[in-house]
């Protein structure tokens, strides 16, 4: 209020600017003068003038207000920055990703999410900041970060699988309908690799039902339609909630065929912050 009065050199104009009464302005200035123990304004008829003390005080107040305005601009421009445009391969586990993206309500950036079946993004032609793709982007203008190895294991309904109790021994899985992801050779070989890791060389293909994503496998397993093969990280919420169980203490580490792709030397701090956050989510135990 002092700054407004000093800038206008008028109680009336300050009152109009602040949408309060002239009397309230006068009372506030009187209280401020009493608190500081100095006179701020010389009152002459219907005019006021700043004292020397007021001129010094105004300089400090003006600097403080400038700092405050600058801080507000930084915060608001950060909060209302353009949303990060994320494009995700359609077969990527969307349920895991969507649950993590909900955490971003506590962050200052927002996400615009699209899916696409095209293998690789062209950042020069597509309105995309970050992509999750099914392989390393071949363009030299991009950088690709692989998700890395994850624990893969059988999962199923906690009570009934194809009308029977869950398996007890690894060899029991051959008696059930096996649920398998497709769309990438590494995904399609999950059951084969798991079987070899437990000493089972039988061909699982004869009893497999294929789904176009790991989400499809998990959903079918939760319905008791068979035993799914899954990456623990992508179904950890379902395991924790009891919607799925891991009936066998047998698992192995398999590299996931997914990559975070960004333009090389991306300079947008919001994009870099999001990518770092996503990499931490992927790498966390």
Buried (B, 14 or more C-beta within 10 A) or exposed (E): BBBBBBEBEBBEBBBBBBEEEBEEBBEBBEEBBEEEEBEBBEEEEEEBEBBEBBEEBBEEBEEEEEEEEEEEEEEEEEEEBEEBBBBBBEBBBBBBBEEEBEEBEEEEBBBEBEEBEEEBBEBEEBEBBBBBBBBBBEBEEBBBBBBEEBBBBBBBBBEEBEEEEBBEEBEBBBEBBBBBBBBBEBBBBBBBEBBEBBEBEEEBEEBBBBBBBBBBBBBBBBEBBBBBBBBBBBBBEBBEEEBBBBBBEBBBEBEBBBBBBBBEEBEBEBBEBBBEBBBEBBEEE
